[in-house]
């Protein structure tokens, strides 16, 4: 999820009113979705465009599926 349209490779506005719940409990609307290219070889598809996010958020489950990888967390670092 991101509010940074500069990352978008393509964009589709949503036709259905959907919301996400953020950490403070507020519900914010999903505006649309897009594919995002972070590097020439790293793509994320169907990323949600949420205008009111201060930072981008990533689902670890979606990351492991889209990139066909695994993620291991430690107290001070992680491996992808």
Sine and cosine of phi, psi and omega as CSV:
sin_phi,cos_phi,sin_psi,cos_psi,sin_omega,cos_omega
0.00,0.00,0.66,-0.75,0.00,-1.00
-0.45,-0.89,0.32,-0.95,0.15,-0.99
-0.92,-0.38,0.08,1.00,-0.07,-1.00
-1.00,-0.05,1.00,-0.08,-0.04,-1.00
-0.92,0.39,-0.31,0.95,0.02,-1.00
-0.91,0.42,-0.30,0.96,0.02,-1.00
-1.00,0.09,-0.24,0.97,-0.15,-0.99
-0.94,0.33,0.74,-0.67,0.14,-0.99
-1.00,-0.06,-0.48,0.88,0.07,-1.00
-0.46,-0.89,0.25,-0.97,-0.07,-1.00
-0.51,-0.86,0.67,-0.74,0.11,-0.99
-0.74,-0.67,0.83,-0.56,0.06,-1.00
-0.96,0.26,0.63,-0.78,0.00,-1.00
-0.98,0.20,0.60,-0.80,0.03,-1.00
-0.99,-0.12,-0.18,0.98,-0.06,-1.00
-0.91,-0.40,0.68,-0.74,0.04,-1.00
-0.96,0.27,0.93,-0.37,0.03,-1.00
-0.78,-0.62,0.43,-0.90,-0.05,-1.00
-0.71,-0.71,0.40,-0.92,0.21,-0.98
-0.89,-0.45,0.41,-0.91,0.07,-1.00
-0.97,-0.25,0.82,-0.57,-0.01,-1.00
-1.00,-0.05,0.06,-1.00,-0.16,-0.99
-0.83,0.55,-0.57,0.82,-0.02,-1.00
-1.00,0.10,0.05,1.00,0.04,-1.00
1.00,-0.08,-0.16,0.99,0.03,-1.00
-0.92,0.39,0.55,-0.84,0.11,-0.99
-0.98,-0.19,0.80,-0.60,0.00,-1.00
-0.85,-0.52,0.59,-0.80,-0.11,-0.99
-0.97,0.25,0.55,-0.83,0.17,-0.99
-1.00,0.06,0.83,-0.56,-0.07,-1.00
-1.00,0.03,-0.58,0.82,-0.03,-1.00
-0.05,-1.00,-0.31,-0.95,0.04,-1.00
-0.56,-0.83,0.30,-0.95,-0.08,-1.00
-0.37,-0.93,0.30,-0.95,0.26,-0.97
-1.00,0.00,0.58,-0.82,-0.01,-1.00
-0.80,-0.60,0.72,-0.70,0.07,-1.00
-0.93,-0.38,0.92,-0.40,-0.01,-1.00
-1.00,0.03,-0.62,0.79,0.05,-1.00
-0.68,-0.74,0.19,-0.98,0.00,-1.00
-0.83,0.56,-0.38,0.93,-0.07,-1.00
-0.88,-0.48,0.11,0.99,0.00,-1.00
-0.87,-0.50,0.94,-0.35,0.02,-1.00
-0.88,-0.48,0.60,-0.80,0.19,-0.98
-0.85,-0.53,0.74,-0.67,-0.05,-1.00
-0.95,-0.32,0.48,-0.88,0.03,-1.00
0.84,0.54,0.65,0.76,0.08,-1.00
-0.97,0.22,0.66,-0.75,-0.06,-1.00
-0.99,0.14,0.69,-0.73,0.09,-1.00
-0.99,-0.11,0.93,-0.36,-0.02,-1.00
-0.83,-0.56,0.96,-0.28,-0.17,-0.99
-0.85,0.52,-0.59,0.80,-0.16,-0.99
-1.00,-0.02,0.23,0.97,0.05,-1.00
-0.99,0.14,0.72,-0.69,0.05,-1.00
-0.98,0.18,-0.47,0.88,-0.01,-1.00
-0.69,-0.72,0.36,-0.93,0.10,-0.99
-0.97,0.25,0.56,-0.83,0.03,-1.00
-0.83,-0.56,0.57,-0.82,0.03,-1.00
-0.77,-0.64,0.65,-0.76,0.08,-1.00
-1.00,0.09,0.82,-0.57,0.02,-1.00
-0.89,0.46,-0.63,0.78,0.04,-1.00
-0.88,0.48,-0.70,0.71,0.01,-1.00
-0.91,0.41,-0.64,0.77,0.04,-1.00
-0.86,0.51,-0.74,0.68,-0.04,-1.00
-0.93,0.37,-0.52,0.85,0.04,-1.00
-0.97,0.25,-0.77,0.64,-0.05,-1.00
-0.89,0.45,-0.62,0.79,-0.06,-1.00
-0.98,-0.20,0.02,1.00,-0.01,-1.00
0.77,0.64,0.84,0.54,-0.06,-1.00
-0.65,-0.76,-0.01,-1.00,0.11,-0.99
-0.82,-0.58,0.36,-0.93,0.01,-1.00
-0.79,-0.62,0.75,-0.66,0.04,-1.00
-0.85,-0.53,0.80,-0.60,-0.02,-1.00
-0.97,-0.25,0.64,-0.77,0.13,-0.99
-0.82,-0.58,0.14,-0.99,-0.06,-1.00
-0.90,0.44,-0.44,0.90,-0.06,-1.00
-0.86,-0.51,-0.08,1.00,-0.05,-1.00
-0.29,-0.96,0.01,-1.00,0.03,-1.00
-0.54,-0.84,0.33,-0.94,0.08,-1.00
-0.84,-0.54,0.66,-0.75,0.11,-0.99
-0.91,-0.42,0.00,0.00,0.00,0.00
